[in-house]
Amino acid sequence: MPRYTMPVLGLEISFKTDADKERIDAAKDVLEERFGALSRGGTDVSREKLLTCLALSLADDYLEHSRKLETMEEKINALLEK
């Protein structure tokens, strides 16, 4: 499993993953874009609060997409059983 070291939101992080470089870069771009959108709000919010909001937003997206996938799988299974 390859090891990566890269700056993400101003923090140097190291990790191992099976994901390819393009996928890692795309994920980093999403994080930085969303963090930028949160920090452009004009209020003086701490970095920790912004990162927590970002984590909650991504977790919500994950849960919502998982729910939609489950619903679609149920519909497909129902169609296949007919």
C-alpha positions as CSV (number, residue, x, y, z in Angstrom):
1,M,0.0,0.0,0.0
2,P,1.5,3.3,-1.0
3,R,2.3,6.0,1.5
4,Y,1.6,9.7,0.8
5,T,2.7,12.9,2.5
6,M,1.0,16.1,1.4
7,P,-0.2,19.4,2.7
8,V,-4.0,19.5,3.3
9,L,-5.5,22.7,4.5
10,G,-2.1,23.9,5.7
11,L,-1.3,20.7,7.6
12,E,1.3,18.2,6.5
13,I,-0.2,14.8,6.7
14,S,1.1,11.3,6.0
15,F,-1.1,8.3,5.3
16,K,-1.3,4.9,3.5
17,T,-4.1,4.1,1.1
18,D,-5.0,1.9,-1.9
19,A,-6.5,5.0,-3.6
20,D,-4.7,6.3,-6.7
21,K,-3.1,9.7,-6.8
22,E,-5.9,11.2,-8.9
23,R,-8.5,10.2,-6.4
24,I,-6.5,11.6,-3.5
25,D,-6.0,14.9,-5.3
26,A,-9.7,15.1,-6.1
27,A,-10.6,14.4,-2.4
28,K,-8.1,17.1,-1.3
29,D,-9.6,19.6,-3.8
30,V,-13.1,18.9,-2.4
31,L,-11.9,19.5,1.1
32,E,-10.1,22.7,0.2
33,E,-13.0,24.0,-1.8
34,R,-15.5,23.4,1.0
35,F,-13.2,24.7,3.6
36,G,-12.7,27.9,1.5
37,A,-16.5,28.3,1.1
38,L,-17.0,27.9,4.9
39,S,-14.2,30.4,5.7
40,R,-15.5,33.0,3.3
41,G,-18.5,33.6,5.5
42,G,-16.8,36.7,6.8
43,T,-17.1,35.8,10.5
44,D,-14.1,35.2,12.8
45,V,-14.5,31.5,13.4
46,S,-11.7,29.3,14.7
47,R,-10.0,26.8,12.4
48,E,-11.1,24.0,14.7
49,K,-14.8,25.0,14.3
50,L,-14.4,25.3,10.5
51,L,-12.8,21.8,10.3
52,T,-15.6,20.4,12.5
53,C,-18.3,21.9,10.3
54,L,-16.4,20.5,7.3
55,A,-16.3,17.1,8.8
56,L,-20.0,17.2,9.7
57,S,-20.9,18.3,6.2
58,L,-18.9,15.5,4.6
59,A,-20.4,13.0,7.0
60,D,-23.9,14.2,6.2
61,D,-23.1,13.8,2.5
62,Y,-21.9,10.3,3.0
63,L,-24.9,9.3,5.0
64,E,-27.3,10.8,2.5
65,H,-25.6,9.1,-0.4
66,S,-25.5,5.8,1.5
67,R,-29.3,6.1,2.1
68,K,-29.9,6.8,-1.6
69,L,-27.8,3.9,-2.7
70,E,-29.7,1.6,-0.3
71,T,-33.0,2.8,-1.6
72,M,-31.9,2.2,-5.2
73,E,-30.6,-1.3,-4.4
74,E,-33.9,-2.1,-2.8
75,K,-35.8,-0.9,-6.0
76,I,-33.4,-2.9,-8.2
77,N,-33.9,-6.0,-6.2
78,A,-37.7,-5.6,-6.2
79,L,-37.6,-5.3,-10.0
80,L,-35.4,-8.3,-10.4
81,E,-37.7,-10.4,-8.3
82,K,-40.7,-9.6,-10.6
